[in-house]
Amino acid sequence: MSNLKRALLYLLAVSMIAIGVAHFVAPEPFERIVPPFLGDAKLLVLVSGFFEVAGGVGLLIPRTRRAAAWGLIALFVAVFPANVYMAVEGIQLNPDKPMPEWGAWLRLPFQFLFIAWAAWFAGRPTHAEDARSGD
C-alpha cells in the first residue's frame, strides 16, 4: 500500500471513530437531523455511532478492512436522508454557531466523496499489498 493510501486509510478510520464517539458523547445535534419518518432518533443516532466506530476500527485491521469499507459505504448511504433533511429543513447541527444555508447543501455531494473514499479500500488488495503484511 502506498504511503498516500495508508495515510488516507488512517485518516478515514480515525475520522469515523471520532465522529462515532461523538454520537455517544453529544448525540443531540445528530438527533436533530434524523427525519421524523425514520423513527426513534435517539436509537438511530446510537446505532449509526456504533457502526461508525466499528467501521473505523475495522479499517485498521487488514482481515476486516474490506468488510468494514463496504459497511461504511452502506452507512454513508443510510445516513444520506438525514443530510438531505438537514439541508431542506435548514436544521443546524450547532444553533449557537450556525453554518450558512449553502453549507448544508454542500455537505450532500461530500457523501459521494466519502463513499468513493471507502470504496478505495473495499476492493481486493493488489498482489503487492498482499505480499506486504496483509495491508
C-alpha positions in Angstrom: 0.0 0.0 0.0 1.4 3.4 -0.9 2.1 5.9 1.8 -0.7 8.2 0.5 -3.2 5.4 0.5 -2.1 4.3 4.0 -2.4 7.9 5.3 -5.9 8.2 3.8 -6.9 4.9 5.3 -5.8 6.1 8.8 -7.5 9.5 8.3 -10.8 7.8 7.3 -10.5 5.3 10.2 -9.7 7.9 12.8 -12.4 10.3 11.5 -15.1 7.6 11.6 -14.1 6.6 15.1 -14.1 10.2 16.3 -17.5 11.0 14.7 -18.9 7.7 16.0 -17.8 8.5 19.6 -19.4 12.0 19.2 -22.7 10.2 18.6 -22.5 8.9 22.1 -20.9 11.8 23.9 -23.1 14.6 22.3 -26.0 12.9 20.4 -28.3 15.9 20.3 -27.0 17.6 17.2 -27.3 14.3 15.3 -30.8 13.6 16.7 -32.0 16.9 15.3 -31.2 15.9 11.7 -32.9 12.5 11.7 -36.0 12.8 9.6 -39.1 12.1 11.8 -40.3 9.4 9.3 -37.3 7.2 10.2 -38.5 6.7 13.8 -36.6 6.9 17.1 -33.9 9.5 16.5 -32.0 8.6 19.8 -31.8 4.9 18.8 -30.8 5.7 15.2 -28.0 8.0 16.3 -26.6 5.4 18.7 -26.8 2.7 16.1 -25.1 4.8 13.5 -22.5 5.9 16.0 -21.8 2.2 16.8 -21.3 1.4 13.2 -19.1 4.4 12.5 -16.8 3.3 15.3 -16.9 -0.3 14.2 -16.2 0.7 10.6 -13.3 2.9 11.6 -11.7 0.1 13.8 -12.4 -2.5 11.1 -10.5 -0.4 8.5 -7.4 -0.7 10.7 -7.5 -4.5 10.7 -6.3 -5.9 7.4 -8.5 -9.0 7.7 -11.7 -6.9 8.2 -10.8 -3.9 6.1 -12.9 -4.9 3.0 -15.9 -5.7 5.1 -15.5 -2.5 7.1 -15.2 -0.4 3.9 -18.4 -2.0 2.5 -20.1 -1.4 5.8 -19.1 2.2 5.8 -20.4 2.6 2.2 -23.8 1.2 3.4 -23.7 3.6 6.4 -23.0 6.6 4.2 -26.0 5.7 2.0 -28.2 5.1 5.1 -27.4 8.4 6.7 -27.9 10.4 3.4 -31.6 11.1 4.2 -30.5 12.9 7.4 -28.2 15.1 5.4 -30.9 15.9 2.9 -33.4 16.6 5.7 -30.9 18.9 7.3 -30.5 20.9 4.1 -34.1 21.0 3.1 -35.4 22.0 6.6 -32.4 24.3 7.4 -31.5 22.4 10.6 -28.3 23.5 12.3 -26.1 20.9 14.0 -25.0 23.7 16.3 -27.6 26.5 16.5 -25.1 28.6 18.6 -22.7 28.6 15.6 -24.9 28.3 12.6 -23.4 27.5 9.2 -24.6 29.2 6.1 -27.6 27.6 4.4 -25.4 26.7 1.4 -23.1 24.7 3.8 -25.8 22.1 4.4 -26.3 21.7 0.7 -22.6 21.5 0.1 -22.4 18.5 2.5 -24.6 16.4 0.2 -22.1 15.8 -2.6 -19.4 15.1 0.1 -21.4 11.9 0.9 -20.4 10.6 -2.5 -16.8 11.6 -1.8 -16.9 9.5 1.4 -18.5 6.6 -0.5 -15.7 6.7 -3.1 -13.1 7.1 -0.3 -14.4 3.9 1.5 -14.7 2.1 -1.9 -11.0 2.6 -2.4 -10.5 0.2 0.5 -13.4 -2.1 -0.4 -11.7 -3.7 -3.4 -9.3 -6.6 -3.4 -5.8 -5.8 -2.3 -3.2 -5.8 -5.1 -0.6 -8.6 -5.2 2.0 -6.1 -3.9 -0.3 -5.3 -0.9 -0.8 -9.0 -0.3 2.9 -9.6 -0.2 3.5 -6.9 2.4 2.0 -7.7 5.9 -1.6 -8.1 4.7 -2.1 -4.3 4.2 
